[in-house]
Amino acid sequence: MIKRLLICVCILAALLALPFFLRPAKTHGAVNSGNPDRVVVISAHNKAMRDEYVTAFKKYYLEKFQRDVEIDFRSPGGTSDIARYIPDRFEAEFRRYFESDPANGKWKREYAAFTDPSLDRKGADPVLAAVRKKFLESNVGIGIDVFAGGGTFEHSRMAQRGFAVDGKVKERHPEYFEHIPMTFGGDNICDPQGRYYGVVLSTFGICCNLDRIKDMKCELPRRWRDLADVRFYNLLSVADPSKSGSANKCFEILIQQEMAEAKNFSEGWYNGLAVCRRIFANSRSITDSASKVVRDVATGDAVCGMAIDTYALSEAAWMRSRFDGVDHLVYITPKGGTAVSADPVQILRGAPNRVVAERFVDFLLSKEGQKLHAFKPGTPGGPALHALNRPPVRKDIYDSKYSEFYFQKGYNPYKSGADFTYRPKLTGRYYSLLRALIKCTMLDTEEELKTAWQAIIAAGGPEKVPEAMKYFNAIPFSYDEAGAAAAKLRSARSGAELAAIYRSWSEFSRENLRKAAETARRSAGQGGVK
């Protein structure tokens, strides 16, 4: 009887213990499964990337810290929308903080200049400099921990204005920087003060539809200026740089290449803008997103386009898989004109979940985070479902031992961008100016631009009508005058004043394009504009 009782007790104990042995492995070891840690991330990353981040970071966090974690993504729009949202929120929160202390007095309109980094210099307005100092010494936040993606230009601006803080990755993981360079090709990969860190790399180049090129019986373009050739008239897809930061970077690189190859910077600036103008004149479509350019080329709606490597290589791989390994789309790194740019991450001032934010940044720069971006789905360390196709910033991930897992075997931006050196002092300070200039003189005048270009082609091409080309290439200010033009934009006191400046540039361009068309028609014996 006692023996049977013991057997029954053992069976009952085993049944009671069974649920503990069979519980899911993903919650094993977590000490906070009912109240997970949290990090708030603002980003323009697409849903596929956000989903893969969530899956991989949860796994990493549980294994490393034995805790559950959630990523709260905020996506108010594209990078340009985020670049407006963050400053607006910081201004509102800092004003609230400032007014909470009666000793500060009332908030004044001019105090909004607290984000101006020039106030840190000697000789700045002492009152405004004091307001900025108060902000930089505060822990004012906007309820967001991390800004991820968007390019070094916006991250650098956030850092300079005081919205980003030192992430201290070098203190926690000095070994990371044995494989992550601080700079490459003249551009920053990581901020020297730790206010942003490159996670993945991008190059800018040309994507081409091989079937359309074959039908045209012409050579593939090898340089940016090849896209300005008349053979590509009405055959290009181009992204609007006023809406796409990556597109603006493409045009900046194009202009820098022309400046590097010209007799002087002024001539190169003029030549570069002339190439840009002809590329827009050759466009079949102008999109609001760099990713749409690749789709236009892939479908054959356009023959070529200016593209980011990730979009082009991803589309090329997908088409290859659909057509039995045959290439139908190719990505070309322009000779002497391919810059390598980083897509960074940064911790924002006043991050409410600072510890978790640091762990998130550490993860993105770790081997685990880097493999997630570069490897194919289902490979060791790769994403679960979606190929992210982003070249990693860590050089050790390009080791040959990982080649079978890599999304694009043999592709290495550190090698493809080695023949171009970006010089930020030449055009970096005019990044926003360039965006406005292209919009006013090439996009807002698109109708007149294409009409003039058609007339020039009909007259035999640019070489046959040099007088018409002088009007066609006319610009409202030279490179030597660019500093004054940029200062004029910054000092505009109202939207109406800013609009008046833009309108003057557009009218200048519109008038010269009309003269270009008239001159070309007269040269061709077709008469002037009626």
C-alpha positions as CSV (number, residue, x, y, z in Angstrom):
1,M,0.0,0.0,0.0
2,I,2.8,2.4,1.0
3,K,4.7,1.6,-2.2
4,R,1.6,2.3,-4.4
5,L,1.1,5.6,-2.5
6,L,4.6,6.7,-3.2
7,I,4.2,5.9,-6.9
8,C,1.0,8.0,-7.0
9,V,2.8,10.9,-5.3
10,C,5.7,10.8,-7.7
11,I,3.3,10.7,-10.7
12,L,1.4,13.7,-9.3
13,A,4.6,15.6,-8.7
14,A,5.8,14.9,-12.2
15,L,2.5,16.2,-13.6
16,L,2.7,19.4,-11.6
17,A,6.3,20.0,-12.7
18,L,5.6,19.3,-16.4
19,P,4.3,22.8,-17.3
20,F,7.5,24.4,-16.0
21,F,9.7,22.1,-18.2
22,L,7.5,22.8,-21.2
23,R,7.2,26.5,-21.0
24,P,8.5,28.5,-24.1
25,A,12.3,29.0,-24.2
26,K,11.9,32.7,-25.1
27,T,10.7,33.6,-21.7
28,H,13.2,31.4,-19.9
29,G,15.4,33.4,-17.6
30,A,13.4,36.7,-18.0
31,V,12.9,38.3,-14.6
32,N,10.5,41.1,-15.9
33,S,8.3,39.3,-18.4
34,G,5.2,41.1,-17.0
35,N,6.9,44.6,-17.1
36,P,9.4,44.6,-19.9
37,D,12.2,47.2,-20.3
38,R,11.4,49.8,-23.0
39,V,13.2,52.0,-25.5
40,V,11.5,54.7,-27.6
41,V,13.0,55.1,-31.1
42,I,12.0,57.7,-33.8
43,S,12.9,56.5,-37.3
44,A,11.9,56.6,-40.9
45,H,12.9,52.9,-41.3
46,N,10.4,50.8,-43.1
47,K,8.2,48.2,-41.4
48,A,10.4,45.2,-42.5
49,M,13.4,46.8,-40.8
50,R,11.5,47.7,-37.7
51,D,10.1,44.2,-37.4
52,E,13.5,42.6,-37.7
53,Y,15.0,45.1,-35.1
54,V,12.3,44.1,-32.6
55,T,12.8,40.3,-33.1
56,A,16.6,40.5,-33.0
57,F,16.9,43.0,-30.1
58,K,14.5,41.0,-27.9
59,K,16.5,37.9,-28.4
60,Y,19.8,39.7,-27.8
61,Y,18.5,41.5,-24.7
62,L,17.1,38.3,-23.2
63,E,20.3,36.4,-23.7
64,K,22.5,39.2,-22.4
65,F,20.5,40.7,-19.6
66,Q,17.9,38.0,-18.8
67,R,15.1,40.6,-19.3
68,D,12.4,41.3,-21.8
69,V,12.4,44.5,-23.8
70,E,10.1,46.4,-26.1
71,I,10.9,48.9,-28.9
72,D,8.4,51.6,-29.2
73,F,8.8,53.0,-32.7
74,R,7.6,56.4,-33.6
75,S,7.4,57.2,-37.3
76,P,6.0,60.7,-38.0
77,G,7.1,60.5,-41.7
78,G,10.3,60.6,-43.6
79,T,13.7,61.9,-42.4
80,S,12.8,65.5,-43.4
81,D,9.6,65.3,-41.3
82,I,11.6,63.9,-38.3
83,A,14.2,66.7,-38.8
84,R,11.3,69.2,-38.2
85,Y,9.6,67.3,-35.5
86,I,12.5,66.9,-33.1
87,P,13.5,70.6,-33.0
88,D,9.9,71.7,-32.6
89,R,9.4,69.3,-29.6
90,F,12.7,70.4,-28.0
91,E,11.8,74.1,-28.3
92,A,8.4,73.5,-26.7
93,E,9.9,71.4,-23.8
94,F,12.8,73.7,-23.2
95,R,10.5,76.7,-23.1
96,R,8.4,74.9,-20.5
97,Y,11.5,74.1,-18.5
98,F,12.8,77.7,-18.8
99,E,9.5,79.2,-17.6
100,S,9.2,76.8,-14.7
101,D,12.0,78.7,-12.9
102,P,10.8,82.3,-12.0
103,A,14.4,83.4,-11.8
104,N,14.6,83.1,-15.6
105,G,11.8,85.6,-16.3
106,K,9.4,85.4,-19.2
107,W,10.3,83.6,-22.4
108,K,11.2,85.9,-25.3
109,R,10.8,85.2,-28.9
110,E,14.5,85.6,-29.6
111,Y,15.3,82.8,-27.1
112,A,14.3,80.3,-29.8
113,A,17.9,80.8,-31.0
114,F,19.1,78.6,-28.2
115,T,19.7,75.8,-30.8
116,D,22.2,77.9,-32.8
117,P,25.7,76.4,-32.3
118,S,27.3,79.7,-33.2
119,L,26.3,81.0,-29.8
120,D,29.1,78.7,-28.3
121,R,31.7,80.9,-30.0
122,K,33.5,83.9,-28.4
123,G,31.8,87.2,-29.0
124,A,28.3,85.8,-29.3
125,D,25.3,87.6,-27.8
126,P,25.8,87.1,-24.0
127,V,22.0,86.8,-23.3
128,L,21.3,84.3,-26.0
129,A,24.6,82.4,-25.2
130,A,23.4,82.1,-21.5
131,V,20.0,80.7,-22.6
132,R,21.8,78.1,-24.8
133,K,24.2,77.3,-22.0
134,K,21.2,76.6,-19.7
135,F,19.8,74.2,-22.4
136,L,23.1,72.3,-22.8
137,E,23.4,71.9,-19.1
138,S,19.9,70.6,-18.7
139,N,18.4,67.2,-19.2
140,V,15.4,68.4,-21.1
141,G,13.9,65.7,-23.2
142,I,11.0,65.0,-25.6
143,G,10.1,61.5,-24.4
144,I,12.2,59.8,-27.1
145,D,15.4,57.9,-26.5
146,V,16.9,57.3,-29.9
147,F,16.9,58.7,-33.4
148,A,17.8,55.9,-35.9
149,G,18.6,56.3,-39.6
150,G,18.5,59.4,-41.8
151,G,22.1,60.1,-42.9
152,T,25.0,61.9,-41.2
153,F,23.8,65.4,-42.3
154,E,20.7,65.4,-40.1
155,H,22.4,63.6,-37.3
156,S,25.3,66.1,-37.4
157,R,22.8,68.9,-37.3
158,M,21.0,67.4,-34.3
159,A,24.3,67.0,-32.5
160,Q,25.5,70.6,-33.2
161,R,22.1,72.0,-32.1
162,G,22.4,70.1,-28.8
163,F,19.6,67.6,-29.2
164,A,21.9,64.6,-29.2
165,V,24.3,63.6,-26.4
166,D,27.4,61.4,-26.1
167,G,26.3,57.8,-26.3
168,K,29.6,56.7,-24.6
169,V,29.9,53.5,-26.7
170,K,33.7,53.9,-26.7
171,E,33.8,53.7,-23.0
172,R,31.7,50.6,-22.9
173,H,33.0,48.8,-26.0
174,P,36.4,50.1,-27.1
175,E,36.8,46.9,-29.0
176,Y,34.1,47.9,-31.5
177,F,36.3,50.6,-32.8
178,E,39.0,48.2,-33.8
179,H,36.6,47.4,-36.7
180,I,34.6,50.7,-37.1
181,P,36.5,53.6,-38.6
182,M,35.7,57.1,-37.4
183,T,36.0,58.6,-40.9
184,F,36.2,57.2,-44.5
185,G,36.7,59.0,-47.8
186,G,36.6,62.4,-46.0
187,D,33.2,61.9,-44.4
188,N,32.5,61.1,-40.7
189,I,31.3,57.6,-40.0
190,C,31.1,58.4,-36.2
191,D,31.0,61.7,-34.4
192,P,34.3,62.4,-32.6
193,Q,32.2,63.5,-29.5
194,G,30.1,60.3,-29.6
195,R,26.8,62.1,-30.5
196,Y,26.1,59.7,-33.4
197,Y,27.5,56.4,-34.7
198,G,27.3,55.0,-38.2
199,V,25.4,51.7,-38.3
200,V,25.4,50.9,-42.0
201,L,26.9,52.4,-45.1
202,S,25.5,53.6,-48.4
203,T,27.0,54.5,-51.7
204,F,25.3,56.4,-54.4
205,G,25.4,55.4,-58.0
206,I,23.5,54.6,-61.2
207,C,21.0,51.8,-61.7
208,C,20.3,50.6,-65.3
209,N,17.7,48.4,-67.0
210,L,19.9,46.1,-69.1
211,D,17.1,45.1,-71.5
212,R,16.4,48.8,-72.3
213,I,20.1,49.5,-72.7
214,K,20.4,46.6,-75.1
215,D,17.4,47.9,-77.2
216,M,19.1,51.3,-77.4
217,K,22.4,49.6,-78.5
218,C,24.4,52.0,-76.4
219,E,27.0,51.7,-73.7
220,L,26.2,51.7,-70.0
221,P,26.8,55.0,-68.3
222,R,30.0,55.0,-66.2
223,R,30.0,58.6,-64.8
224,W,27.4,61.0,-63.5
225,R,27.8,63.3,-66.5
226,D,26.9,60.4,-68.8
227,L,23.3,60.7,-67.6
228,A,23.3,64.3,-69.0
229,D,23.9,63.0,-72.5
230,V,21.1,63.6,-75.1
231,R,20.8,59.9,-75.7
232,F,19.0,59.6,-72.3
233,Y,16.5,62.3,-73.2
234,N,13.1,61.4,-71.5
235,L,14.6,58.1,-70.2
236,L,15.7,58.9,-66.7
237,S,14.0,58.5,-63.3
238,V,15.3,61.0,-60.7
239,A,14.3,61.7,-57.1
240,D,13.3,65.2,-55.9
241,P,16.2,66.4,-53.6
242,S,13.8,68.7,-51.7
243,K,12.0,65.6,-50.5
244,S,14.8,63.0,-50.5
245,G,17.9,63.5,-48.5
246,S,19.7,60.7,-50.3
247,A,18.9,62.3,-53.7
248,N,20.3,65.6,-52.5
249,K,23.5,63.8,-51.4
250,C,23.8,62.3,-54.9
251,F,23.7,65.8,-56.5
252,E,26.2,67.1,-53.9
253,I,28.6,64.3,-54.7
254,L,28.1,65.0,-58.5
255,I,29.0,68.6,-58.0
256,Q,32.0,67.8,-55.8
257,Q,33.4,65.6,-58.5
258,E,33.1,68.4,-61.1
259,M,34.7,70.8,-58.6
260,A,37.6,68.4,-58.1
261,E,38.2,68.0,-61.9
262,A,37.8,71.7,-62.9
263,K,40.4,74.4,-63.0
264,N,38.9,76.1,-60.0
265,F,36.0,75.6,-57.6
266,S,33.8,78.3,-59.2
267,E,34.1,76.6,-62.6
268,G,33.4,73.2,-61.0
269,W,30.3,74.5,-59.2
270,Y,29.0,75.9,-62.5
271,N,29.8,72.7,-64.4
272,G,28.2,70.5,-61.7
273,L,25.0,72.5,-61.7
274,A,24.9,72.3,-65.5
275,V,25.1,68.5,-65.3
276,C,22.3,68.5,-62.7
277,R,20.2,70.6,-65.0
278,R,20.6,68.3,-68.0
279,I,19.9,65.3,-65.9
280,F,16.5,66.8,-64.8
281,A,15.9,67.8,-68.4
282,N,16.4,64.1,-69.4
283,S,14.1,62.9,-66.8
284,R,11.0,60.9,-67.6
285,S,9.7,61.0,-64.0
286,I,10.7,62.9,-60.8
287,T,9.7,60.9,-57.8
288,D,9.4,61.9,-54.1
289,S,11.4,58.9,-52.9
290,A,14.8,57.4,-53.9
291,S,13.3,53.9,-53.6
292,K,10.8,54.7,-56.4
293,V,13.6,55.5,-58.8
294,V,14.8,51.8,-58.7
295,R,11.2,50.6,-59.2
296,D,10.8,52.8,-62.3
297,V,14.0,51.4,-63.8
298,A,13.2,47.8,-62.8
299,T,9.8,47.9,-64.6
300,G,11.4,49.5,-67.7
301,D,9.5,52.8,-67.3
302,A,12.9,54.4,-67.2
303,V,16.3,53.2,-68.6
304,C,18.5,54.6,-65.8
305,G,18.3,56.4,-62.5
306,M,20.3,57.8,-59.7
307,A,20.1,55.3,-56.8
308,I,21.3,54.2,-53.4
309,D,23.2,50.9,-53.5
310,T,20.8,49.1,-51.1
311,Y,17.7,49.8,-53.1
312,A,19.4,48.9,-56.4
313,L,21.2,45.8,-55.2
314,S,18.0,44.5,-53.5
315,E,15.9,45.0,-56.6
316,A,18.6,43.4,-58.8
317,A,18.8,40.3,-56.5
318,W,15.0,40.0,-56.5
319,M,14.8,40.2,-60.3
320,R,17.7,37.6,-60.6
321,S,15.7,35.2,-58.4
322,R,12.6,35.7,-60.6
323,F,14.4,35.2,-63.9
324,D,16.5,32.1,-63.4
325,G,19.6,33.9,-62.3
326,V,19.7,36.2,-65.3
327,D,20.6,39.9,-64.6
328,H,18.1,42.5,-65.8
329,L,19.1,45.4,-63.6
330,V,22.6,46.5,-62.7
331,Y,24.1,48.9,-60.2
332,I,27.1,51.0,-61.3
333,T,29.4,52.9,-59.0
334,P,30.3,56.1,-61.0
335,K,34.0,56.3,-61.8
336,G,35.6,58.8,-59.5
337,G,32.3,59.9,-58.0
338,T,31.1,57.4,-55.4
339,A,31.1,58.6,-51.9
340,V,30.5,56.3,-48.9
341,S,28.1,57.7,-46.4
342,A,26.9,56.3,-43.0
343,D,23.4,55.9,-41.8
344,P,23.8,56.6,-38.0
345,V,22.0,56.2,-34.7
346,Q,22.1,58.7,-31.8
347,I,20.8,59.1,-28.2
348,L,18.7,62.2,-27.7
349,R,19.1,64.6,-24.7
350,G,16.9,63.7,-21.8
351,A,16.3,60.1,-23.0
352,P,13.7,58.7,-20.5
353,N,15.2,55.2,-20.8
354,R,18.9,56.0,-21.1
355,V,20.2,52.6,-20.0
356,V,18.1,50.7,-22.5
357,A,18.9,53.2,-25.2
358,E,22.6,52.6,-24.6
359,R,22.1,48.9,-24.9
360,F,20.1,49.3,-28.1
361,V,22.9,51.4,-29.7
362,D,25.5,48.8,-28.5
363,F,23.4,46.0,-30.1
364,L,23.3,47.8,-33.5
365,L,27.1,48.2,-33.5
366,S,27.7,44.6,-32.2
367,K,28.4,41.7,-34.4
368,E,24.9,40.5,-33.8
369,G,23.4,43.8,-35.0
370,Q,25.7,44.1,-37.9
371,K,25.0,40.6,-39.2
372,L,21.3,41.3,-39.0
373,H,21.7,44.1,-41.6
374,A,24.0,42.2,-43.9
375,F,23.1,38.6,-44.0
376,K,20.4,36.7,-45.9
377,P,17.2,35.6,-44.0
378,G,17.6,32.2,-42.3
379,T,21.4,32.3,-42.2
380,P,23.3,32.2,-38.8
381,G,22.8,35.7,-37.3
382,G,20.7,36.9,-40.3
383,P,17.2,38.3,-40.2
384,A,14.1,36.1,-39.5
385,L,12.0,37.0,-42.6
386,H,13.1,40.1,-44.4
387,A,16.5,40.8,-46.1
388,L,17.6,44.2,-44.9
389,N,20.4,44.4,-47.5
390,R,22.4,47.1,-45.7
391,P,26.2,47.1,-45.9
392,P,27.5,47.0,-42.3
393,V,29.9,49.6,-40.9
394,R,32.1,47.0,-39.2
395,K,34.9,45.9,-41.5
396,D,35.2,42.5,-39.8
397,I,31.7,41.5,-41.2
398,Y,33.2,41.6,-44.7
399,D,35.5,38.7,-43.8
400,S,35.5,35.9,-46.4
401,K,34.2,33.4,-43.8
402,Y,30.8,35.2,-44.0
403,S,30.6,35.4,-47.8
404,E,28.0,32.6,-48.2
405,F,25.7,34.4,-45.8
406,Y,26.1,37.9,-47.3
407,F,23.2,39.5,-49.2
408,Q,25.5,40.6,-52.1
409,K,28.6,38.4,-52.3
410,G,31.8,40.4,-52.9
411,Y,30.1,43.9,-52.4
412,N,32.2,46.1,-50.1
413,P,31.5,49.9,-50.0
414,Y,34.9,50.5,-48.4
415,K,36.4,49.3,-51.8
416,S,33.8,50.8,-54.2
417,G,34.1,54.3,-52.7
418,A,37.9,54.3,-52.4
419,D,38.4,56.5,-55.5
420,F,36.5,59.5,-54.2
421,T,37.3,61.8,-51.3
422,Y,34.4,63.8,-49.9
423,R,35.4,67.3,-48.9
424,P,32.7,68.7,-46.5
425,K,34.2,72.2,-46.5
426,L,33.5,72.5,-50.2
427,T,29.7,71.9,-50.3
428,G,28.7,70.4,-46.9
429,R,27.9,73.9,-45.6
430,Y,25.7,74.5,-48.7
431,Y,23.7,71.2,-48.4
432,S,20.4,72.9,-47.6
433,L,21.2,75.8,-50.1
434,L,21.8,73.2,-52.8
435,R,18.4,71.6,-52.2
436,A,16.6,74.9,-52.4
437,L,18.6,76.0,-55.5
438,I,17.8,72.8,-57.4
439,K,14.1,73.1,-56.5
440,C,13.8,76.7,-57.6
441,T,15.9,76.5,-60.8
442,M,15.2,73.0,-62.1
443,L,12.0,71.6,-60.5
444,D,9.8,74.7,-60.3
445,T,10.8,75.5,-63.8
446,E,10.5,72.0,-65.1
447,E,8.2,73.0,-68.1
448,E,10.6,75.7,-69.3
449,L,13.6,73.4,-68.7
450,K,12.3,70.6,-70.9
451,T,11.1,73.0,-73.6
452,A,14.5,74.6,-73.8
453,W,16.3,71.2,-73.8
454,Q,14.0,69.9,-76.6
455,A,14.8,73.0,-78.7
456,I,18.5,72.5,-78.1
457,I,18.4,68.8,-79.1
458,A,16.3,69.7,-82.2
459,A,19.0,72.3,-83.2
460,G,21.6,69.6,-83.2
461,G,22.6,69.3,-79.6
462,P,24.6,71.4,-77.1
463,E,27.7,71.7,-79.2
464,K,25.8,73.2,-82.1
465,V,24.2,76.0,-80.0
466,P,26.8,77.3,-77.5
467,E,24.9,80.7,-77.1
468,A,21.7,78.8,-76.2
469,M,23.6,76.7,-73.7
470,K,24.9,79.8,-71.9
471,Y,21.3,80.8,-71.2
472,F,20.4,77.2,-70.4
473,N,23.2,76.8,-67.8
474,A,22.8,80.3,-66.2
475,I,22.7,80.2,-62.4
476,P,21.5,83.0,-60.0
477,F,24.8,83.1,-58.1
478,S,28.3,81.8,-58.4
479,Y,30.2,79.5,-55.9
480,D,32.0,82.6,-54.6
481,E,28.5,84.1,-53.9
482,A,27.1,81.0,-52.3
483,G,28.0,82.0,-48.8
484,A,26.1,85.2,-49.1
485,A,23.1,83.4,-50.6
486,A,23.0,80.9,-47.7
487,A,23.3,83.7,-45.2
488,K,20.4,85.5,-46.9
489,L,18.2,82.4,-46.5
490,R,19.1,82.1,-42.8
491,S,18.4,85.7,-42.1
492,A,14.9,85.7,-43.7
493,R,12.5,87.0,-41.0
494,S,9.3,85.4,-42.4
495,G,8.0,82.8,-44.7
496,A,7.0,85.6,-47.1
497,E,10.5,86.9,-47.2
498,L,11.9,83.4,-47.8
499,A,9.4,82.8,-50.6
500,A,10.4,86.1,-52.3
501,I,14.1,84.9,-52.4
502,Y,13.0,81.5,-53.9
503,R,10.7,83.3,-56.4
504,S,13.6,85.5,-57.6
505,W,15.7,82.4,-58.3
506,S,12.9,80.7,-60.1
507,E,12.2,83.8,-62.3
508,F,15.9,84.2,-63.1
509,S,16.0,80.6,-64.3
510,R,12.7,80.8,-66.1
511,E,13.7,83.8,-68.1
512,N,17.0,82.4,-69.1
513,L,15.4,79.1,-70.2
514,R,13.0,81.0,-72.4
515,K,16.0,82.8,-74.0
516,A,17.7,79.4,-74.4
517,A,14.8,78.0,-76.3
518,E,14.4,81.0,-78.4
519,T,18.1,81.1,-79.3
520,A,18.2,77.4,-80.2
521,R,15.1,77.7,-82.4
522,R,16.6,80.7,-84.2
523,S,19.8,78.8,-84.7
524,A,17.9,75.9,-86.2
525,G,15.9,78.3,-88.5
526,Q,12.6,77.7,-86.6
527,G,12.0,81.3,-85.4
528,G,11.7,82.6,-81.9
529,V,9.2,82.0,-79.1
530,K,5.7,83.2,-80.0
